[in-house]
Amino acid sequence: MASQRGESAAPVKAARKGLDKSHYLYMAVIAAVVLGAVVGLLFPEFAKNLKPLGDGFIKLIKMMIGPIIFCTIVLGIGSIAKAATVGKVGGLALGYFVVMSTFALAIGLVVGNLIHPGEGLNLTPYDPNKKAATDSTVDFLLGIIPGDIPVLPTLLAAILVGFALQKMGPQGTPILRAIGHGQAVVFRILIMIMWLAPVGAFGAIAAVVGATGFQAIVSMFTLMIAFYITCALFIVVILGGLLQVVAGVSIFKLMRYLAREYLLIFSTSSSEAALPRLIAKMEHLGVSKPVVGVTVPTGYSFNLDGTAIYLTMASLFVANAMGMPMDLGAQISLLIFMIIASKGAAGVTGAGLATLAAGLQAHAPQLLGGVGMIVGIDRFMSEARALTNFTGNAVATVLIGTWVKEIDGDQVERVLSGAEPFDELTMNPHHGMGYDADDAGTAAAQPGQPAHPQPAGA
């Protein structure tokens, strides 16, 4: 991540070119969802036969679950150890992130239990041992895709390997670096798979609408609207309340100060795209460079409030849609799993979807058949995830700066009142690197983490 803090003219152009490709994918997914819904309504029997398209895409996502979980958890444990060594700021940041992410996951469960998204659809449960009624060509093509790796054993192995490498000290650094390179390869494969999302979304949505009619469309819109409202309330009530009580700062003034970054995030569905600007703006706001250098990069990996809300609400949606709602015990165990696994959901497009599939596969494999519906609406919810994640990290930076008394209150007042506006000319290639990256910023970044923009809600 450290490489992203400075942006020369050439990298900016390259990034914009990449974002254009992302926009093409976004538009393709939207078109596929609309077309799938239309086909499902007009030609229901034909639409039901398109289910293998969605099944094939889900199998590709499942194929990547094991490698993603292993790499991100191993590197995440190493990242936690490094962040904790920078002292009070790192330890306080990590503690806050764990508490807030858990709280966000719990909020997602509460809202999901209140609105019961997906209820009444009664989709067919997924049975990995049962062959679909398809022709031999379809069976052959689906059979090419490798089987998934068990999630919970992978999670345990990753935790053990992470702590073992941590104990090895400098000797474990080359291995961590190699795993970091492996993570980059895994994420690159995932990006390639996500370019098939329009095909998967078309098949999944068409099959579901063909089987259940207009009710499926209503259920998906209900989930989307509920998710947006939940994220908005979380920002205004929870984050805003904390910010006002602890730092005496209005959440609305802070959001107005970050308005340009919100536009950038909304247009790219990626909070990572605004990472260098958030670092610069938090320093300009009056938070000390060491606090910003530890809190912001760490938060981008461990403080994903929007993603946490999404994971739990989407899980309950799938369970209700399959006609197998989770009891309280299953929900709590899923929440515990998501607390750990969501720390690896900040990779690239599709990582959040892979984490969702991992949680369902670990606790109720029969629910995987409903993930196809999430594929179709995942991109519609990505902006809310990204904006919530970004706001959560901005608020966290101000809060931690206040707690450790490393923030200039007078500067905060001048900046948020407009008396001292942010100078865009300060966004030069060396801005944000005034502190020692080895001691601060990179202490929070995961080794080998890809440098491309990521949807914080991934």
N, C-alpha and C positions, 0 to 999 in steps of 0.2 A: 504494500500500500504506500510505502514511503515514496515510491517513484511517482505516485500520482499527485503529490503535493505541489510539485512544480510542473507547470504546463507551458512548454514552448509553443511557438506558432505551429511547427510541424506536427507535434502530437495532437494539437487541438483539431487540425484538419483531418487527421487520421481518425480521431474519435468521432467527428461528425459524420464521416463516411460510414463508420460502423453503425452509428445510430440510425442512419437512413435504412440500412438493412433490417434493423430491428423494427422500424416502422412498417416495412413491407411485410414482415412476419405478423405483426400486430393486425394489419389490415386483412391479411389472408385468413387469420383465425376468426376475425369478426365475420368476414364473408362466408367462411365455412360453417359457422354456427347458424347464421341466418339461412343459408341454403339447406343445411341439415334439418332445421325446424320446418322449413317449407316442404321439403321432400317427405318428412315424417307425417305432416298433416295431410298432404295431398295423395301420397302413395304409401300408406302405412305398411302394407304387406311387403312391398319392395324394400322399404326402409329397414325393416327388421332384419333383412338379409345382409345389411351393411355393417352389422355388429362386429364381424371379424376385423374391420378397419380400426375400430376403437380398441378391440382386444389386443391387436398386434402392437399398437402404440403403447398400451399399458405394459405389455410384456417387455418392451424395450426399456421403459422407465424402471421396471422392476429389476432388470438386468444390471442397472447402474446403482441400485440402492446399496449393496454391500460395499463396493469400492468407495462410494461417496462417504458413507458412515465411517468406514475405517480411516480414510485419509483425514477427514475433517476432525474427528475426535482425537486422533493421535496428535495432529498438529495443534489442535485446540488446547490440549493439556500442556503441551510445551509452551504455548502462548500464555496460558494462565500463569505458569511458573515464572516466566520472564516479567510479565506485568506486575506480579506481586513483589518482585525484587526491587522495583523502583520506589518502594516505600509506601508511605501512608496514602498517597493519591491512588496508586495502583490497587492496593487492597480495598480501599473504600469504593473505588469504581466497580471492581468485580463484585463486591458484596451488594451494591445497589443494583447492578445489572441482573444478578440472579434473583433478587427479591422482586424487581419490577417485571421481569419476564415471566416469573411464576404467577404474579398477580394478573398479568395480561392473559395468560393461558386460562386462569380461573375465570376471568371475566367472559372469555369466549365460551366456556362451558356453561356459565350461568345464563347468558343470552341464548345460547343454543337450546337449553332446557326450557326456556320461557316461550320461544317462538316455534319450537319443533320443526325446523326446516326439513323439507323433503318428505314429510309424513304423508302417507296415503299412496305413494307411487308404487310400492311393492314390486321392485325390480327383482329379477332372477338372481339369487345368490351365486357367487363365483365358486366353482368347484374345480380345483386344479387337477383332480384325478378323472374328471369327466370330459370326454371329447365333445366339442360342439358338433351340431348336425350340419357339417359343411362338406364340400366335395374334397377329393383327395388333394387337389392343387392348393387349396386354402390350408389344409392340415399340414402339407409339406412346407409351405412358406412360414407358417407360424412355428413349425417344429425347428426351423433353422435358428430361431432366436434362443440363446442359451437360457437355462433355468436360473431362477433367482437364488441368491445365497441367503441362508437363514439370518435374520436380523439380530436377534438377541445374542446368539453366540458371537457374531461379528462385533457387536457393541462391547461385549465383555473382553474379547481379544484386543480391541482397539484401546480400551481403558488400561489394560495390563501393559500393552506395548508402550503406550504413552508414558506411564509412570516409570517403566523400566528405562526408557530412553532418558527420562528426566534424571534418574539416579546415576546414569552413566556420565553425566556432565558433558565436558567437551568431546569425549569419545562418541557421544550419541549425535553430535551435530551433523556429521556427514550423512548419517542414516536419516535424520529429520529432513535434511536437504533433499535427499533422494525421494523420500515420501512426498515432499513438496512438489518435486517435478512430476511424480506420479499423479498427484492431485490435479496438476495442470492438464495432464493428458486426459484424465477422467472427465474433467469439466469440459474439455474441448469435444470429447465424444458426446457429452450431454447436450452441448450446443447443437451439434450435428443432428442429434435425435429430435431436438425441439423444432427443427425445420420441418419435421413431419407432423407437427401438432395440428395444422389445418386439416390434414387427412384424417388423423385420429379423432379430432373434434367433430368433423363432418359425420363420420361413421357412428360415433357414440351418440351424438345428439339426434341424428336421424332415427337410429334404432330405438332410443328411449321415447322420443315423441311418437314414433310409429306404434309403440306398444301401449303408451299411456295417454296419448292425445295432448290437448292443450294444458293439462294439469302439470306436465313436466316443465313447460315454459314458465308457468306461474310460480312453481316451486323454486326454480333457478333465480327468477327475479326477486323473490322473497328473500333468499339467502343473500343476494348481492346488496339489496337495499338495507337489510338488517346489518350487514357487515360494515357498510359505509356509515350508518348511523352510530354503530358501536365505536368505530374508530374516531368519529368526530367527538362523541361524548368522552371517550378516553382522553383525547387531547385536551379538551376544554375543561372537563371536570377534574380528572385525576392529575394529569400533568400540570394543568393550569393551577389547580389548587395547591399542589406541592410547591410550584414555583412562587406563588404569591406568599405562602406561609413562610417558606424557608428564606427566599431571597428578596421578597417584596417587589417582584417584577411581574408585570401583566403579561399573560400568555399572548394576548392579542397584539401588544406592542412588539413582542419578540417575533411573532409570526409576520407582522408588517415589515420588520427589519429584514427578515429572510424571504421576502416576497419573490425576489428574482430567482432564488434557489428553488422555491416551490414551483415556479413556472418551468424551470429546467427539469425538475424531477417529474412533473406531470407530463411533459412532452416526451420523456424518455422511459418512464416507468422505472427509473433507477435512481436511488438515493446516492449510489456510488459516484454518479456523474457530478454530484455537487460536493464531494468530499474535500477537494482543495479549497473551495470557496467557504465551506463551513469552518475549516481550520482558520482561514484568514479572517473571517467575520467574527469568530469567537475571540480571537486575539484583539481585534479592533474594539470589540465590546468591552474589553477590560479584564478578561480572564488571562492569567499568566500563561506563557508559552509552555512550560513543563506540564501544567495541568491539561491544557488543550492537547499537547502531544501524546499524552497517555490516554486521556478519556475518549477522544473522538475515534482514533483507530480501534481501540478496544471495543467501543460501543458498536462499531460497524460489524463486528463479529459476534458480540455477546448481548447486545441490547436491541433486540428485534421485536418490539412490542406489537407492531402491526402483523408481522408474520406469526407471532404467538397466538393472537386472536384468530387469525385465519385458520391455523392448523386445527384448533379445537372446534371451531364452528363448522368447518368443512367436514371434520370427522363425524360430528353428530348428524350433519346433513346426509352423509353417505349411509350411516347406520339406519336412520329413519327411512331413507329412500328404499333401502333393502328390506324394510319390514322387520329389522332386528335391532331395536333401540338398545343402547347400552345401559346397564344398571349403574348405580353409583360407584360400586367397587371397580367395574371395568373403566369407568370414566377417570377415576383417581389414578389407576395404574397407567392409563394412557397419558394422563397429564404428567406423571413422573417421567415416562419415556420421552415425551415431547420436550420437557425441560432440558434433557441432555441432548437429544437429537436436533433440536431447533438451533443449537449453537453451530451446526453445520449447514444450516439452511441459507446462509448468506453467500453462497457461491455464485452461481450464474442462473440464467433463465432455466427453469425446470427443477432447480435444486429444492425449492419449497414443495413442489409436487412430489418429488422423490421422497422427501421427508414424510409427507402425508401418507404416501403409499407404504413407507417403512413402518410407521406407527400402526396402520391398519393390518399390515401383514403380520406384525409381531403379536397383535392382540386378537385379531379376528380375520383370518385370511379370507373367509367367505365374503367379506365386505369389499374386496378389491374390485368386484364387478361394477361398483358404483362410482369408482374414481373416474370413469370415462365421462361422466356428467361434469365433474369438476374441471376436466381438461378444457371443455368448451367455454367455461366462464372464468377460468383462472386469470386470463389476461385482463378481463374487465375489472377484477379486484386488485390488480397489481399496483395501480396508482395509489389507492388508499393504503395499501401495505407500505409502499415506499414513503409516502408523505408522513405516515405515523412513525415509521422507523426513524426518519430524518428528524422529526420534531422531538422524539424521545431522546435522541442523542444531543440535540441542541440544549434541551432542558437539563439533561444530565450534566453537561459541561458547566452550566451556570450553577447548578446545585452543588456539585463537588467543589467548584471554585469557592463557593460561599462557605461550605463546611470546613475547608482547609485554610480559609482566609487568604486566598490567592486571587482575589477579584477586586477591582477598583470600582466601588459603588458609585462614585461621582462620574466616572467614565461611562458606566452603564446608563445612568440617567441622561447624560448629554447625548449619547448615541441613540437611545431609544426615543428621545424627544425630538430628534432630527437636528439638534444643534451641531453635531459633529458627524456628518454623513460618511459612509464608507467610500473610500477612494478606489475606484475600479483599477486605477493605474498600479496599485500595489500588487495586483495579480500578475507578478512576473515569475520567471523560471525559478527564482531562488526564494520566493516568499514561503514562509511556513517552515523553513529549514534552519532557523536561527538556533535551535536547540540540537543537542547531539542525538541524531536519529537512533544510534545504537542503544542509547540509554533510555530513550523515551518512546518515540513513535513506533519504531520497529519492535519494541518490547511487547507491544500489543498486537502487532500484525502477525498473522500466521505465516510460518516459513513456507515459501514457495507459492503463496497465494497469487492467483492469476491477477494481472494488472488491468484486465478489461473491465468495462462498466458492468455492474451487476444490479439486477432488480432487487432491492432490499426486500422485497417480498418474495423473492424467488421461491 
